């Protein structure tokens, strides 16, 4: 395998623990070839996949969603810029919605700092008597319905 990395080298270059890399491999998120001594060897292109996984996790994307996205990339060659662009286009609406939700949370929390919940009539998180339980579980006033 040309330009192969050991699991230790991939961990050092990516900043991801070896145990996490083995877990990602078990989930099919990254791929390794095996040497005759059964040691993992990763192609350098796996660094991009690991970076993508880390970034997607940081913004709250589940490993299942990440796996679905990575499954759309070619397995037989290093993904091109066009391959990554297709993935990005498919995720754009979902990421835009996450950004809107994060901005809303940030803005709502700004009003809570120093509040001490003395202004319950204006609080965006207050649900007196749990009236919103009929709409289902979760933060009904904050999450999209």
ChimeraX attribute file (.defattr): number of C-alpha atoms within 10 A of each C-alpha:
attribute: neighborCount
match mode: 1-to-1
recipient: residues
	/A:1	10
	/A:2	8
	/A:3	9
	/A:4	17
	/A:5	20
	/A:6	14
	/A:7	19
	/A:8	15
	/A:9	14
	/A:10	22
	/A:11	18
	/A:12	12
	/A:13	12
	/A:14	17
	/A:15	12
	/A:16	15
	/A:17	14
	/A:18	15
	/A:19	11
	/A:20	11
	/A:21	20
	/A:22	17
	/A:23	13
	/A:24	17
	/A:25	13
	/A:26	11
	/A:27	13
	/A:28	14
	/A:29	22
	/A:30	22
	/A:31	19
	/A:32	18
	/A:33	13
	/A:34	11
	/A:35	10
	/A:36	7
	/A:37	6
	/A:38	8
	/A:39	12
	/A:40	17
	/A:41	21
	/A:42	22
	/A:43	18
	/A:44	15
	/A:45	16
	/A:46	19
	/A:47	17
	/A:48	14
	/A:49	18
	/A:50	20
	/A:51	14
	/A:52	14
	/A:53	20
	/A:54	17
	/A:55	12
	/A:56	16
	/A:57	14
	/A:58	10
	/A:59	12
	/A:60	10
	/A:61	16
	/A:62	13
	/A:63	16
	/A:64	11
	/A:65	13
	/A:66	17
	/A:67	16
	/A:68	13
	/A:69	17
	/A:70	19
	/A:71	12
	/A:72	12
	/A:73	16
	/A:74	11
	/A:75	10
	/A:76	6
	/A:77	8
	/A:78	14
	/A:79	14
	/A:80	10
	/A:81	9
	/A:82	9
	/A:83	13
	/A:84	15
	/A:85	11
	/A:86	14
	/A:87	15
	/A:88	13
	/A:89	10
	/A:90	12
	/A:91	13
	/A:92	12
	/A:93	11
	/A:94	11
	/A:95	16
	/A:96	11
	/A:97	12
	/A:98	15
	/A:99	13
	/A:100	11
	/A:101	15
	/A:102	13
	/A:103	12
	/A:104	14
	/A:105	14
	/A:106	12
	/A:107	11
	/A:108	15
	/A:109	14
	/A:110	11
	/A:111	14
	/A:112	16
	/A:113	9
	/A:114	8
	/A:115	12
	/A:116	8
	/A:117	14
	/A:118	10
	/A:119	11
	/A:120	13
	/A:121	10
	/A:122	10
	/A:123	15
	/A:124	14
	/A:125	15
	/A:126	14
	/A:127	15
	/A:128	9
	/A:129	7
	/A:130	8
	/A:131	8
	/A:132	14
	/A:133	12
	/A:134	7
	/A:135	9
	/A:136	9
	/A:137	8
	/A:138	10
	/A:139	14
	/A:140	14
	/A:141	12
	/A:142	13
	/A:143	10
	/A:144	8
	/A:145	8
